Amino acid sequence: MKKCGIALILVSTLGLSACSSGDTTSSPKSVRLLAYDAFTPEPEIFSSFTKETGINVVVSLGGDTGTLVSKALLTAGNPEADVLWGVDNTFISRAIEGKLFDSYKQVDTAAVCVNYDKSFFTDAGISAPTTLDDLALSTYKDMLVIQNPVTSSPGLAFMLATIAKFGLNGWEQYWRDLRSNGVKIVDDWTSAYTVEFSGSSGKGKYPLVVSYGSSPPAEVVYSDPPVTEPPTAVIEQTCFEQVEYAGILRGTKESKNAEKLIEFLTGKIFQESMPLTLFVLPINPNAILPEVFTKFAVIPKNPLTLGAADIASNRSAWLDTWTNIMLR
């Protein structure tokens, strides 16, 4: 997820000339979609939407999910876009409290999990960890890199996973143990996975990283030279369920066009494209999953989770506690 602010990016493959109902004299209609930096849809995926509706899709990127929501809340009621993609269950309460949306819908699910560099543990002659508890063991000292939960959606999901696992009486001590064990904290997913992680996508020294259950198939799809097996694996018992939403931003003057875009985002065409572009699970029951995704993605049977009401009531206090333990 590259940090590039809220600069408006008109993706060339999305900027199709629109002509609706045979009217070629009017200016093309457009709808603005604001998303996190890792929003990398299939090239020309919006072509059929534009052809059918006469509406161009203009994509604007706004940082990691936490940054995205914070910036969007500053303009709530007078938005810089019409539709926002990527608010998840760890941040949705902030969006609701800030009256960010006129309406919103679930668009996908994912699992935030600790991933590991398989070759590192093979070469070191030690077994990879299998639980959250293992991460605090001296065997894995100075091996884990995570994202700051204050600024990062996967970082927040991982913090919530520890609360779900260890409870209100145990999670704080767990983080003290992680700190003593040399955990590395960075601002966002990109910094963790592509810089600090020792796997093939990273350049660093840390063989354990908070990422996604769908990261292994991404390693196969984007491998160069090509590989048939992912160099990374997922620790399933660390996985936290993440649910993503797309919503119509309150104050938009393009509400009808925004509704049409939401319908497309939850429709079969876009939903089937997501597993190998956004590496998430579609929520449309008619969407067919590609083989590389079903073969290598980890879809946990019993992911860790917390209720939205619990997250909404306690998120700020939990983050303050985490900050006091880890950053002060």
N, C-alpha and C positions, 0 to 999 in steps of 0.2 A: 504494500500500500504506500505509494509515493506521496509525500506531502507536497501538494502544489496549490494550496489555498483554495479560494473560491473563484479563481479565474475561469471565465466561461470558455469551454472547449467545444467547438462545433466539430464533431467527428465527421470527416469527409464522407464516410459511408452512410451517415445518417442524413446528410444535408441534401435530400432529394427534392427536385422540383415538384411541387404539389399542385395538382389541378383537380378541383372537385366538381363533380356533376357537369363537366364540360365547360366550366367557366375558366377560361385561360387568361382573362384580363385582370382578375383580382389578385392581390398579393397572396403568396402562399401562407397558410396558417401554420402556426408552430406551437408546440408545448415544451416547456422547459423541465427537464428531469435533473434533480440534484441527487448525487449519490456519493458514497465513499470512494476513496482512490482506487480500491481494488475492484471496482465495477468495470469489468472487461467483457462486455457482451460479445457474442459472435458478430463478426463483421457483416454489415448490411442486414442485421436481424430485424431492423425496423422498416425495411423496404416494403414488406407486405402491408404493414400498418399504414405507411404513407400512401401506398397505392390505393388502399381501400378507403381511407378517410380523407386524404388530401392534407394530412397534418404532418409537418416535419417534426422530428424529435431533436431537441438541442440538449446535449448532456453537459452538465457542470459538475466538477469534482470538488469535494470539500474536506479532504483529510480522512482520518480514521473515524469510526462511528461516533465516538465520544466528542471529538472536535466538530464533526458534522452537525450533531444535535445542538451543541452549545452555540454554534454560529447561527443555525437556523432559528433558534429561540430568540436571538437578538432582533430578528426581523419578523417575528410572529405577527400575523395580521397584515403585514406589508412585505410579502416574501419575494426573494430574488428568483424563485422558481415556482413551478406549478405543482409538481409532484416530487416527493422525497422518497428515495429508495434506501432501505438498509437500516432503519431503526429496529433494534432487536428487543427481546424480552428483558434484557438488562437495563435498557434505556427507555422503554416505551412509557413508563410512568412519568418520566421527566417531560416527554412530549405531550402527554395527556394533561399533566398539571400546568404546563405552559400554553395550553390551548393551541398547539402547533397545527393540528389537523382539523379539517372539516369532517373527514372520514378516512379510515385506513383499513387495509386488508392484509392478512397473512400471505406471504409470497413463497417462503421456503423454510426449511429447517436445516440445521447443521449441528455438528458436535465439536465443541472446543475440547481438545485433548492434548496431553503431552505426547510429542513425537520424539523419536530417537534415531540417531545415526547408527545404522546396523553395523557398518564396517568398523566403527570406533570400538564398539564393545567386543566384536570378534577379535580385532587386533590386540586389544588390551587383555583378552582372556578372562573377562568377567561378564556375568549375566546382566542384561539390561533390567532396570527396575520394572516392577509390575503393578505397583500400587502408589497412591499418594504418600503413604507412610514411608515407602522406600526412599523417596526423594530427599528425606531429611537424614538419611543414614550417612555415616562418614565415608562409606564406599563410593558415594556419588557426590562428594564434596567438590565444589567449584565446577559443576557440570551443567547446571540448569540456568537457562535464560528465560525470563518472563517479561511480559509487558506491564507497564504501570496501569493498574485498574482505574486510576483517576482519568487517564487520557485514552485508554484503549479498550475496545469492546472485548476482544479475547482475554485481555488481562483482567477485566472485571468478571468475565465468565469464570476464569480460573479461580479468582478469589471467592466467588460465590460457590464454586465446587467445593472448596475447602470448608466453607461454612456448612454446606449441606452434609459433608462427610463427617466433620469433627464436632459439629454443634456449637452452640453459643458458649459452652464452657471449655471448648478445646481448640477452636480455630486460632485464637490469638497466640497460644503457646506454639502451635504448629508453625506459624510464621516466624516466631522468634527462632525456632529450630532451623528453618530454612535460611534465615539471615546468618545464623552462626555457621551454616553449611556452605556459605559462599554463593548464594543465589545472585545472579546478575539481573538488574532491572533496567529496561529501556522503555522509550516512550511509545513505540508502536510495533505492529506486526512486522513491517518491513525491516526495521532495525534488528528485530530478534531473529527472523527467519533467514533473511538474505545477507546479513552482516555478521551477527554473532554466532549463529549456528554453524556447526562443523560439517553438516550434511552437504550434498552436492550443490544445493541452491545457496549455501552460505559460504562465508569466507573466514569464519571465526574458529574459536576453540571449544565452544560449548556443545556437547553431543546430545543434550536434552533441551527441548524448546516447546513452549506452549504454541500450538498451532491448531490444526483441524483434523478430524477423522478422514477428511477427503484429501489431505495433503499427499499421501502416497500415490494415488492415481495421477495427481497433477505432476508429480516427479516423472512419471512414465510419459505422459503426454508431451511435456516440454523438454524431455531429455535430449541432449545433443552432445555426443552421438546418442542414437536411440538405445533404449534399454527395454527389456521385457519384464523386469522385476524392479520394483521401487527400491531405492537405497535407504529408505526410511520406513519406520514402522510406528504403530500407534499403541499407546498403553491404554487399553480400553477402560480399565477401572478408574481412570482419571477424567473421563469424558463428562462434560456438562452440556445439557440440551440448550441449543440456541434457536430461537424462532425469529425470523425476520419479517418485517412489515413494509409495505409501501403505502403512502398516504397522500391525499390531496391537501395541499397546504392552505391553511385558512387565509383568506384575503386574495386568493388568486382571481384574476379576471377571466381565466380560461377554464372554469370549473367543468364545463361540458366536455371540452377536449381532454382535460385531465381524467375525467371518468372513463373516456374511451381508452386512454393509455393504460389505466389500471386494469381494465378488462383485458387488454392485450398482454400485460405483464403476467396475468394469472391464467392466460389461455394456453392451449396445447403447444403452439409454435414456440413461444418464448420459454415456457416451462421445460420443454424437451431440450432446449439449448443450454440450460443452466448447469447441468452436471459437469460438462467439460469446458465451461468458460468461467463460471463463478464457483464451481465445485461445491454446490449445495444440493440438497434434495428438494425436488419440486413438490408442491402440495397438490397440484392437479392430479387426480387419480388416473387420468388417461395418458399422462406423460410416460413414455417408455425410457428406461435407463439404459445407457450404453454399457457394453460388456466390460470395458476397462474400469468403469466406475463400480459396477457390482462386484468385480473381481478383487479390487484392491482397496476400496474405501471401507472404513470401519463405521458401521452403523450400529451403535451400542444398543443392546437389548434393554438394559436398565441404566440409562444415563442418570447422573446426578442432576437434581433440579431443585428449584425453590419456587414457591408461588409468587405471582406478580405482586400480590398485596404485601407479602413479606419484604420483597425487594424494594417496593415503593416506600414502605414505612421505615426501613432500616438502612437503605443504601448510603445515605449521607453520613450517618453515624459510623457505619462499618468502614467507609472510606477514610474517615477521620482516624479511626482506630488503626487501620492498616498503615496510614501515613505516619502516625506517631511511632509505630513499631519499626517500620522499614526505612524511613527517610529522615528520622531525627535522632 
